Each structure stands twice: as C-alpha cells, then as structure tokens.
Amino acid sequence: MNRRTALKMLGAGAAGTMLLGAPRIAFGQEGGQIRVALDELPRQLDPLLYQTNPGYRVMRNIYDTLLTVDYAGDGAIQPALAESWERVDGRTLDLKLRQGVKFHDGSPLTAEDVVFSFGSVRRTDEKSPGFGTAQQFLSTIESVEAIDDNTIRVISSVTDPTIELRLTAWGSQIVSKAAFEAAGGFDGFAQAPVGTGPFRVKSLSPDAVDLVAFEDYWAGRPDVNQLTYRLAPELSSRIAGLVSGDFDIIADVPTDQFEPIKASPNLEVVGGTIASMRVVKFDTRNKQLADPRVRRALAMAIDRQAIVDALWAGLVDVPHGHQLPAFGPLFDPDRPTPVYDPEAAKALLQEAGYDGTPIPFRIRVAAYGPELATSQVLVSMWQSIGVNIDLQIVENFGQMMAYPGTGIRSGVDPILVSDPLFGLWRSYNESEQEVWSNKAFYEHGHVLESSLDVAERKAAFNAMMDIFDEDPPAMILHTMGVFYGKRKDVAWDPLPSVYMDFRKASVA
C-alpha cells in the first residue's frame, strides 16, 4: 500500500459517516442552559472509579483540587482549594487552605476532608476501589496530614520533583468526608457526589447528566444555570441535533464533517490538538506479540503522515516520541519521529518467524475521532507487510481488555499533567505489567519520579523512550485532536486538554 492508496481509502472511509437525515434527538432548553452531546456518558461520578474521556469532560466541573493548572494559558500551577503552598524539602509540601469554601451541600471545606480524600478509605488501601486509579498519579504520596485547621502537609515517599503537579492530577479531587460516609461509600457517593466545584449534580441517568450552577462557588457562581450532558452515540445524530438546535455543543467532530456545521451561520467548529497521544497498544500475552520484533514491524509499517493528512486535514502532527513541548527542559526536539519503512518491517517479521497467525485488533468505533477509518487503513498497511489481522469491533473498554483473545487495541495516552511522569510513565509503569513488562524501563521510571536533577531526569526519560521504541508496549500514531461543533452565541473556549471546563462559559 502506497500513500496515494491510503489517502484514497481514508477519504472513502470517512465519507458517508454524516447523514443529516438521521433521527433527531430533541430536548427542551431552559434559560441559561448549555446542552452538550457526547458519544458516551459516565455511569457514575466518582473520579477514582471512572477515568475515561466522558469522566474527564463531566467531572472537571463537579470537583476541585488543592492546586490547578492554567491549561488555557502557560500551563503554570495555580492556587485552587489551597491558596498558597511552600516546599519544606524534596519530600514535603505545606499548603494553606482557602477560607470560606463550601461543599455542594452547604458544609464547609475542612482539613479533615482533605486528609480523608487522600487517605486509606479512598486511596491507599489496596482493597479500596479507588486504589488503582490513585496509583497512576498519586503513588509516591506517602501521607497527607493536617498540621492545623488551615494547613495541610503532603509527604512523598521519595524525593519528588512533581508533588505540586500531583495535586492537580486526576484522583486528587477533594470530596466531602461526611457525604461519602453518609452515602455508604463509593457506590452510593458515585451516584450523588458532593464536591466543591462550580456545578453540583442534579441528576444522573443512562441518558443524561444534569448539573446546575453552585450558588456558593468560591471562585464565583458560573454564568450558566444548567449544564446538561446528553448521550448521542452516533456522530450523525450529534451533528443533526446541533444543526436543528437540540444541542448547543457536540464533541468529537472529525475534520471531514466540519462543512455541514460551518454551513450554518449560527454554528462554528472549535478545538485543536490536545495533550494526548493517539496510540495502538499491544498485549504481549498474545503469542505473536510476545516477540518485540513483531511489534516493531507493526509500528514500522504505518505511514502516519498519510493518516494525519487524510483524516485530520493536517491539523494534528506526528510527535517526536512520547513527549510534548510542554515538558519544557525534559523535551528533546532532536528526537526523530517514528520510522516508516515497510521493507524493514517485512524483514523483521521474517526474522521473528511470524507464521501468519491472525492477530486480534479490537476497536470501539465511537472512540478517538475517525476510529473506523483509521483502523481500516492500519489493517491494510499491516496486511501489506504480510500480517493477518482479525478486526473486532467491541462496545466498551471492558471488552477491549477481556483476556484471553487479546492482541492489539486502539487507545489514547492522555497527558493530563505536563511532565513525562504523567504521560509515558503513567501509561506503562508496573501497574500495566500484566500486558507488558520491562525491568529497565521501570528502573529509569523510578529515577524520573525521584530525582530533583533535571539532567538526570532527562537522561532517564530518553532511555525510557528508547525502550519504548525497541520493546514497544504500544505504537504512536499522532497527537490527538479534539474538535467540537457549537453555537456561536455560546461563549465557551475548549482547553488543549481532554477536560471540558465550563467555569467561565455563558450563553448570549
């Protein structure tokens, strides 16, 4: 398969996905309401139980963290529930709590709530339902304690260069201890959560998440009275609902569907590249994928630029390894982009003794933008080097991961915090060793998370990216792009992140 063939195939695969004649989904609009259509909704609203794009998009507006990041600006760390903070030493951070903060039930935020949010019930007990998610960002936080009613001390188990960043990350949201206990724990709380964010939960159902403005929000009441997320799995239904006025914002619009939206004088397309890598992941429990040469061959067979040009209109790019410029001094601009060499890929397959056994490839067609078209061209490129692929379309993430029968699966590596600890390391550390394991990678990762020396961290990070290329747990396709269709009279600017934030949104 050459680039021209790939481009033709991608264009044909993307065409026809939009049918404005699809059934409309109508909802009555209230004053000051924003209605957002998503392909999937969270079934519960505790961040330690649900870590996917739908959760990021909804729960960002329900909870606050001690510190936050200026995602729309320079990425600097900013105060949130903590109004100030100070490094005591390489392992210790003290934070002063903001006064006058209230939870959605009217109770005041206390140091006890903060300690509970990071404590054993929610985070550190290995039997806790929240343990796995918390480990991804908060694994080095040894203890969180109250020095007095207004001061919190966070102690890391290692000399940690990123304590402040960890307190902005997913899983560090502050919850009401009293509300969590009154709800009987995770299951009850996840259906009726109590946070301190700009919106409180009105109702949760399989078809909708209804949020209303929190009148006593510490940073000022939002201008939007009601924020409603609606389930609309089909792209055609989302676009039809936007055009007809049933939705105000729709998520995940592929570039080939911009025109039906732009054709309306009242609508526009917004968004762009976000801090996330579009990847294809390998499960090395599959016998064919146990050999790294087969995985390298699969990676070398992909013409990423053809995918970027045809499916994304050049609006995303092929990154220089698993890194972003936002990593600052740890970013290596001289690192090459992934190699495209089908002939070398064929040689690797022959060397590995690949015998033509089909390799399962699981996808969810509603995920990751133009997923089906991307998957079809990947299959063709792999077939062109002699790899047989069993393309399997599944409905949910659980089916993607179900073992046995695993092999290749579509995915993303969101980088919610601008440091490789929360990108490459978070995605492939020891918690993922069931599907891929590399001792040297883990050793370098522990240097990355425990050294205060920038040069030492950069060297460890580069070594990890080398291992990622030689013994790949996944292959990178491109940086992820997220585009939204919206009404022009809705004042809302998307973040360069998987999060959707409506703190400053308004409706004309």
C-alpha positions, -999 to +999 in steps of 0.1 A: +000+000+000+014+034-010+004+068+003-019+076-026-038+044-020-040+051+017-053+086+012-079+074-012-090+047+012-091+070+041-111+096+023-136+070+012-138+055+046-145+089+062-171+099+036-207+089+042-204+090+080-226+120+081-263+117+075-283+148+083-314+128+078-307+108+109-333+107+137-333+139+157-329+139+195-350+168+209-347+183+244-364+214+257-340+242+265-342+262+297-328+297+302-290+298+307-286+262+298-258+246+278-266+211+263-235+191+254-238+159+233-213+132+240-209+097+224-207+082+259-216+093+294-201+083+328-223+059+346-211+072+380-194+104+392-165+094+415-132+103+398-115+073+415-139+049+398-141+064+364-111+075+343-121+080+307-129+109+284-165+111+294-155+113+330-129+140+323-154+160+304-181+159+331-163+157+365-140+186+358-170+208+366-181+190+398-148+188+418-118+210+427-083+201+436-059+217+460-039+232+431-047+235+395-031+243+361-036+272+337-045+249+308-057+277+287-026+298+293+011+290+300+004+258+320+016+273+353+005+258+386-022+280+402-039+280+436-073+264+439-086+250+472-052+258+486-045+295+483-007+291+488+020+264+492+056+261+502+082+234+497+097+223+530+122+199+514+124+175+485+097+153+500+075+177+518+050+203+507+028+225+530-004+241+518-027+267+533-064+260+527-086+287+512-111+300+537-148+301+531-150+272+507-183+253+508-193+219+495-224+215+474-244+205+505-235+238+522-210+223+546-176+240+549-144+225+535-121+214+563-087+200+567-103+167+577-120+165+543-086+169+526-069+142+547-098+119+541-097+124+503-061+112+503-065+086+530-068+048+532-105+045+525-103+062+492-067+059+481-040+039+499-057+007+509-051-019+482-086-032+487-101+002+481-120+005+447-101+038+442-066+024+447-058+016+411-067+050+397-050+068+426-018+049+419-015+063+384-009+099+397-005+097+435+017+066+440+045+085+457+024+104+481+031+087+514+009+107+537-014+138+539-019+152+573-034+183+589-008+204+608-036+227+620-072+236+609-058+255+579-026+238+570-021+206+551+013+187+549+019+163+520+048+140+523+062+119+494+079+085+498+107+097+476+124+130+467+097+141+444+101+169+418+064+168+410+044+169+443+027+201+432+017+187+398+004+155+415-020+177+435-035+190+402-039+155+387-068+131+383-076+114+415-066+143+437-101+158+438-114+167+472-146+152+484-168+156+515-160+130+541-194+133+557-212+130+524-191+100+514-198+082+547-235+091+546-238+076+511-224+043+524-191+046+505-181+045+468-212+031+452-236+055+469-214+085+467-207+079+429-244+084+422-249+116+442-214+131+448-206+162+468-177+183+457-168+220+458-168+226+420-187+252+400-216+228+393-235+204+416-252+172+404-289+175+399-295+140+384-276+111+368-292+086+344-280+064+315-291+091+290-281+124+307-260+140+334-277+172+347-256+197+366-267+231+380-247+261+390-234+261+425-246+294+440-218+295+467-189+285+445-157+300+460-145+314+427-178+330+418-211+315+405-210+303+369-230+323+344-246+291+331-276+280+352-277+244+340-251+222+322-266+191+307-246+163+291-267+141+267-260+107+253-258+107+215-236+078+204-239+083+167-220+112+151-248+118+126-273+123+155-249+147+172-245+168+141-282+167+132-290+177+168-266+207+166-279+218+133-316+215+144-309+234+177-314+204+201-277+206+212-255+236+219-221+218+218-212+185+203-180+166+209-156+147+186-163+161+152-140+147+125-125+171+100-145+157+071-177+168+089-167+204+095-186+217+065-221+207+075-215+227+107-198+257+091-226+259+065-249+272+092-243+310+100-251+303+137-226+275+142-188+270+143-161+245+148-136+250+177-108+229+192-075+215+180-046+194+192-048+184+229-022+169+253-028+133+243-012+107+222-033+086+198-018+051+202-023+014+193-015-008+223-001-043+224-008-071+248+023-093+250+003-122+264-006-128+228+020-153+215+025-134+182+031-102+200+055-116+227+083-111+202+093-073+202+104-077+165+068-083+155+056-052+174+084-031+159+074-044+124+038-034+130+050+001+141+073+005+111+045-004+086+024+026+094+025+058+073+014+082+100+016+113+078-009+098+054-033+093+083-027+128+096-032+144+061-063+124+051-082+120+083-072+151+102-065+176+074-030+181+088-045+196+120-026+172+142+010+161+140+033+131+144+052+137+176+089+132+182+085+103+205+062+100+235+067+136+246+053+171+243+070+205+241+051+214+273+076+192+291+100+221+289+136+212+298+128+175+296+116+178+259+141+166+233+134+184+200+161+163+182+143+130+188+131+117+154+095+109+145+086+072+143+101+054+113+080+044+083+098+015+065+076-013+052+105-033+037+124-033+070+091-043+087+089-074+064+125-083+072+117-081+109+087-104+106+107-129+087+135-128+113+109-133+141+094-163+123+059-148+121+037-176+106+007-158+095-015-164+126-042-138+128-037-112+155-069-097+171-073-060+168-101-045+190-116-011+184-146+009+196-159+028+165-173+057+186-139+064+202-109+085+192-123+105+163-124+088+129-117+054+146-132+031+120-114+047+090-081+048+109-085+011+119-093+001+083-061+017+069-040+003+097-053-032+088-044-026+052-010-014+059-003-044+082-017-067+056+006-052+030+036-065+050+021-099+054+004-097+088-031-111+092-054-091+113-087-101+129-105-067+133-130-069+161-155-041+169-165-040+206-188-018+226-169-009+257-134-008+274-141-040+293-145-059+261-113-043+247-093-057+276-110-091+280-085-119+282-079-144+266-082-133+230-064-100+233-038-087+209-039-052+196-063-025+207-069+012+200-062+037+227-050+071+238-024+081+263-038+114+278-012+136+293-032+154+319-001+170+336+029+184+317+056+160+328+066+126+314+057+110+348+021+116+338+025+105+302+048+077+293+054+066+329+018+068+339+007+047+309+033+019+311+045+016+346+044-015+368+006-013+371+004-024+334+030-052+337+004-079+331+002-068+294+038-056+290+068-056+313+103-042+311+126-041+341+150-015+327+120+008+318+108+006+354+143+014+368+145+045+347+110+054+356+118+054+393+147+078+386+123+100+368+100+102+397+126+106+425+153+129+411+154+166+415+183+169+390+169+180+356+197+165+336+194+131+353+156+131+348+160+140+311+185+111+306+162+087+323+133+099+302+152+095+270+163+060+280+126+051+286+117+064+251+145+043+236+130+012+253+095+022+241+109+021+205+129-011+209+104-032+230+072-013+223+042-016+246+024+005+221+029+025+189+022+062+185+001+073+156-001+111+161-010+137+187-047+137+194-071+163+181-105+171+196-129+193+177-163+205+188-193+219+170-210+247+188-235+276+186-217+309+181-237+325+209-223+301+235-192+317+249-170+287+256-134+280+247-121+244+247-089+236+266-059+220+249-068+190+271-093+162+274-111+182+300-142+203+293-144+233+317-175+255+319-165+277+348-163+308+325-189+298+299-220+318+292-249+319+268-257+351+249 
